[in-house]
Amino acid sequence: MARLIGDGMSRKDRENQAGIRLLTRGAAGAAALAPALARAQFEWNLQPPVTPIAQQMFDLHSYIFWICVVIFLLVFGVMFYSIYKHRKSVGHEAAQFHENTTVEIVWTVIPFLILVFMAWPATKTILAMRDTTGSDLTIKITGYQWKWGYDYLPDGVGIYSILATPITQIQNREPKGPHYLLEVDQPLVVPVDTKIRLIITANDVLHSWWVPAFGVKQDAIPGFVRDTWFKAQKTGVFRGQCAELCGKDHGFMPIVVEVKSKEDYAKWMADQKQKLAAAADDPNKAWTEAELMAKGATVYSANCVACHQANGKGVAGAFPALDGSKIVLGPAKGQIHLVLNGKPGTAMPPWKQLSDVDLAAVITYTRNSWGNKAGDVMPAAVKADRN
């Protein structure tokens, strides 16, 4: 019976029924999606800034955004007004004119002035981003496949920061945590209201250290050293990621920075130094050349290979070769002093943060690798020069 009635319907009635069914399904779908939409965070702006540079970037972004809005409204307002006011239906005819000097001057000068008003604050921000003078703490950051190394140069403390998200979450065998793929075993810890200078490089391929809330994004390039800075103005935990495609585990290389009060930071640093001292090798031990070479290869790979290369040839015009170097093949005391204190005016930093054993090992490694044969250096010699 229903089929007979349906067959007897007009085409219009059938179209109306089809429309009703479509609306019903759409409403059901919308109802099903409503909880998910309610949970979504409709965030469209930058992360809240916590450093002076990030605040300048935020203000610059807002300033240029509103300039674009004003330009949009003026241009399209004039265009639509002209289309409506001078339409053919009210009797207007197109005017014929050519080479109006005044108009050409106006539409050249106005964009120039707009660019000046945009470039001036942008240039000030860029210059401020590069000004690392007057820093209170220097940290060397090294990108590895796929982790970050942090060396607190004045304090001799170094840590590695590795992804801490459980493999069970990555493989969807348990619910994902609130900071999925954005949690590490050891965060970078810094004090609040302190200008931190970052020296950034990489050990293998291109990486990029990026923390949006700090307004910091700096590429880490093997064989090159770049620097930037930040000054966190509030305590808390801030997260970022590697922002340069660096291999198959690029997405598993997060950055976590914990900003502590100056008192808590001092306690944390004291604890790190205590752990370092407890684990330190005995510099008074009689080390064999083989032991020093094995340890030195590890230290060289972690700290020196980015500049001097695995083959000891360095980078022409940037970093000197160690293979055949007069300093490396010369008296051991000269090389020890250079490694301990660095060379002002060059990219060679002081390496006092490394232990006497580590320095003796890496010096021995460079003096007896590639084509070099200059003998070993004992940790006691490094200790004597340090003191």
Secondary structure, DSSP 8 states (H G I E B T S, - for coil): -HHHHHHTS-HHHHHHHHHHHHHHHHHHHHHHHHHHHHHS----S-----SHHHHHHHHHHHHHHHHHHHHHHHHHHHHHHHHHHT-GGGT---------HHHHHHHHHHHHHHHHHHHHHHHHHHHHHH--TT-SEEEEEEEETTEEEEEETTTTEEEEE-B-S-HHHHTTSS---TTTT--BSS-EEEETT--EEEEEEESSS-EEEEEGGGTEEEEE-BT--EEEEE---S-EEEEEEE-S--STTGGG-EEEEEEE-HHHHHHHHHHHHHHHHHH---TTS---HHHHHHHHHHHHHHHTHHHH-TTS--BTTTB---TT-HHHHS-HHHHHHHHHH--TTSS----TTS-HHHHHHHHHHHHTSTT-------HHHHHHHH-
